[in-house]
Amino acid sequence: MDSVSTINNFYQLIINKDAAGISNAYFPSEELYVILEGPRLSNRGHANISKGWKDFCESGLSLQSINWVEGPFKEESETMAWVGGVVELAVEVQNRTFSQVFRSTFVLCKLDNSWKIKHEHVSAALDDPYGIGDWLKP
């Protein structure tokens, strides 16, 4: 399975709330590092990240779909890859549905001939973080 298929499979595991499958998608290391989109900024270590996903799977939050709206882009070598782009999530929580857009980047490493997530960064764009709008001029 290539790196993009690995991440698409990972997203399906999240939709299915398969905590064991989600945890298995990560590289089994306490050096594993995840930048979160939620109120916590980051999480480190396979045990902590697995607990976080277990708690997510037991929560009232459900993701109905995760779709790439930009990308996915990738680069692979024999032992390391990155996958990135922009995703839109269809979210259901407390009988309310809405969508949310995030930047999403993964660094993957090979383990036993399978890609495993070694670093993940998911973040939302801020409307105007510096108070000057977009500095890219037309």
Salt bridges, closest charged atoms under 4 A:
ASP2 OD2 - LYS74 NZ 3.07
GLU31 OE1 - ARG44 NH2 2.52
ASP55 OD2 - LYS51 NZ 2.47
GLU58 OE2 - LYS54 NZ 2.87
GLU76 OE2 - LYS74 NZ 3.44
